[in-house]
């Protein structure tokens, strides 16, 4: 199967609010697909439709080739779901949670226990296996959540904001787990508000805003699509900043920005870098850092949506929370 | 990492086998019961509260109402059992609301299990808890001198009637659990509705002692009718009429609240 997930024209309204305003998606089998957008963009609604939890008002979708409405039972046998809205039972231990799911999936008692132990070991939770999940730290909770969605060895995994609220170390651990899964052939649909996360994990990204996909492509394509590159110069001596700004402005033909002691300016023309090097040398300015880099996804998001990804979510955008 | 090998079925089954839903229900009932192990407070709730009620009512009110604690126990124990059963039905709504708000319900719904199993599993577990409370109440009552005049058959009949009624009444609890946005509100509902409902009955005091306007309500109150049925079954007196009326009440409650609760649940998720 070429595409593990396909969606065409998904529309979903909640009262007067349109959470999905016609979403098309095609996720190639065995890849990580990132759904990137701010709070309230419709990411969670999309995941809930694709994981059979919610029916779309219009459009249709298939997962593993099966229609998510007509063949929902088959889809449920193929998927795993982890996210804000698919949680473990806090009053049960980690072991009992995994045992419960194994038994519900039809594993025999012994098999379900073995599977639970194995997953707990794989996710470094063996020591906490017999403690109630409510005593777990945030990172442990997410690992247990993820383990719970892997009991049935899913072919397609939905990860709804898997690292929101995690510290960097737990986040990196979770990223490693996701990479391992993909190397084993699992297809992952990941929603995230973090541009870095999509950049790190996803081979393809759809940027969603107000229930629509406003851009789609590989992280590299998205970066180039929103134009050019950025020249960054950091003089060794902060006193040289005004001179550096002047040189950057002249060579790039645009107004540079200064953040702390780094001067950045968007550039389009080739040959900018050697020109800057020559000018800095001529002015005898020692340089601590000199780089030409692609636009960050943050800049991509800003140029696509006209607002920043995290700080500028529209008011009342907590739609996904209010309908859950 | 071995845990992540892809072995999900390539040709998944189109639908569930006939007994699968029952198996899911039993597994989910296990889940609700094993929670008690980690939350001993719940066991205290199920055990100490009923026992405390029996002791308090018998020894504090007994003399004043019936002349002696022993006579009062014979009158009031069936009433206490009914009151306890009503409160116990709230557990269902509380647990369901907890699952809904915490996301456990969605996790379960995304699994290839029978759609009705999460609710049925919960209700089954709560019926087991209910049976535990009733046994405890009868047991403590007997220690204090309560006599089963109709023997084992009467006791089993009382058990069956009470569980059937609770099953029907728990739909009210399910509806509340589906409608409110936090579990604590289910408890508040329980106090605000079940307290007056159970006290405006003949569960604890004879109807004749109340003002006339209240008596007309007390006589049709399902708590009165169910308490009378249990009295008939446990200590003697008329059985047929109150049992039939209790079952009618159960049928009416289920007919009204089950569809509302199911519709509410469909809307909510």
HADDOCK unambig.tbl for C-alpha pairs under 7 A between the chains (distance, minus, plus):
assign (segid A and resid 51 and name CA) (segid B and resid 110 and name CA) 6.50 0.50 0.50
assign (segid A and resid 52 and name CA) (segid B and resid 110 and name CA) 6.67 0.50 0.50
assign (segid A and resid 53 and name CA) (segid B and resid 109 and name CA) 6.78 0.50 0.50
assign (segid A and resid 53 and name CA) (segid B and resid 110 and name CA) 6.43 0.50 0.50
assign (segid A and resid 73 and name CA) (segid B and resid 14 and name CA) 6.51 0.50 0.50
assign (segid A and resid 73 and name CA) (segid B and resid 15 and name CA) 6.27 0.50 0.50
assign (segid A and resid 73 and name CA) (segid B and resid 112 and name CA) 5.58 0.50 0.50
assign (segid A and resid 74 and name CA) (segid B and resid 12 and name CA) 5.42 0.50 0.50
assign (segid A and resid 74 and name CA) (segid B and resid 13 and name CA) 6.18 0.50 0.50
assign (segid A and resid 74 and name CA) (segid B and resid 14 and name CA) 5.76 0.50 0.50
assign (segid A and resid 76 and name CA) (segid B and resid 110 and name CA) 5.89 0.50 0.50
assign (segid A and resid 76 and name CA) (segid B and resid 111 and name CA) 5.44 0.50 0.50
assign (segid A and resid 76 and name CA) (segid B and resid 112 and name CA) 4.93 0.50 0.50
assign (segid A and resid 77 and name CA) (segid B and resid 12 and name CA) 6.42 0.50 0.50
assign (segid A and resid 77 and name CA) (segid B and resid 111 and name CA) 6.95 0.50 0.50
assign (segid A and resid 77 and name CA) (segid B and resid 112 and name CA) 5.54 0.50 0.50
assign (segid A and resid 78 and name CA) (segid B and resid 8 and name CA) 6.20 0.50 0.50
assign (segid A and resid 85 and name CA) (segid B and resid 103 and name CA) 4.53 0.50 0.50
assign (segid A and resid 85 and name CA) (segid B and resid 106 and name CA) 6.32 0.50 0.50
assign (segid A and resid 86 and name CA) (segid B and resid 103 and name CA) 4.82 0.50 0.50
assign (segid A and resid 86 and name CA) (segid B and resid 104 and name CA) 5.84 0.50 0.50
assign (segid A and resid 86 and name CA) (segid B and resid 106 and name CA) 5.22 0.50 0.50
assign (segid A and resid 86 and name CA) (segid B and resid 107 and name CA) 4.29 0.50 0.50
assign (segid A and resid 87 and name CA) (segid B and resid 102 and name CA) 6.60 0.50 0.50
assign (segid A and resid 87 and name CA) (segid B and resid 103 and name CA) 4.84 0.50 0.50
assign (segid A and resid 87 and name CA) (segid B and resid 104 and name CA) 4.85 0.50 0.50
assign (segid A and resid 87 and name CA) (segid B and resid 107 and name CA) 5.98 0.50 0.50
assign (segid A and resid 88 and name CA) (segid B and resid 104 and name CA) 5.73 0.50 0.50
assign (segid A and resid 89 and name CA) (segid B and resid 104 and name CA) 6.12 0.50 0.50
assign (segid A and resid 91 and name CA) (segid B and resid 35 and name CA) 5.92 0.50 0.50
assign (segid A and resid 91 and name CA) (segid B and resid 38 and name CA) 6.60 0.50 0.50
assign (segid A and resid 92 and name CA) (segid B and resid 35 and name CA) 6.02 0.50 0.50
assign (segid A and resid 103 and name CA) (segid B and resid 27 and name CA) 6.96 0.50 0.50
assign (segid A and resid 104 and name CA) (segid B and resid 24 and name CA) 5.68 0.50 0.50
assign (segid A and resid 104 and name CA) (segid B and resid 27 and name CA) 6.77 0.50 0.50
assign (segid A and resid 104 and name CA) (segid B and resid 113 and name CA) 6.86 0.50 0.50
assign (segid A and resid 118 and name CA) (segid B and resid 3 and name CA) 6.79 0.50 0.50
assign (segid A and resid 119 and name CA) (segid B and resid 3 and name CA) 5.90 0.50 0.50
assign (segid A and resid 122 and name CA) (segid B and resid 1 and name CA) 6.99 0.50 0.50
assign (segid A and resid 122 and name CA) (segid B and resid 3 and name CA) 6.78 0.50 0.50
assign (segid A and resid 152 and name CA) (segid B and resid 8 and name CA) 6.58 0.50 0.50
assign (segid A and resid 153 and name CA) (segid B and resid 4 and name CA) 6.33 0.50 0.50
assign (segid A and resid 153 and name CA) (segid B and resid 5 and name CA) 6.67 0.50 0.50
assign (segid A and resid 153 and name CA) (segid B and resid 6 and name CA) 5.52 0.50 0.50
assign (segid A and resid 153 and name CA) (segid B and resid 7 and name CA) 5.82 0.50 0.50
assign (segid A and resid 153 and name CA) (segid B and resid 8 and name CA) 5.38 0.50 0.50
assign (segid A and resid 154 and name CA) (segid B and resid 6 and name CA) 6.58 0.50 0.50
assign (segid A and resid 154 and name CA) (segid B and resid 8 and name CA) 5.58 0.50 0.50
assign (segid A and resid 155 and name CA) (segid B and resid 6 and name CA) 6.15 0.50 0.50
assign (segid A and resid 155 and name CA) (segid B and resid 8 and name CA) 6.32 0.50 0.50
assign (segid A and resid 181 and name CA) (segid B and resid 4 and name CA) 5.82 0.50 0.50
assign (segid A and resid 184 and name CA) (segid B and resid 4 and name CA) 6.70 0.50 0.50
assign (segid A and resid 184 and name CA) (segid B and resid 5 and name CA) 5.94 0.50 0.50
assign (segid A and resid 184 and name CA) (segid B and resid 6 and name CA) 6.76 0.50 0.50
assign (segid A and resid 185 and name CA) (segid B and resid 6 and name CA) 6.81 0.50 0.50
assign (segid A and resid 186 and name CA) (segid B and resid 6 and name CA) 6.80 0.50 0.50
assign (segid A and resid 324 and name CA) (segid B and resid 269 and name CA) 6.98 0.50 0.50
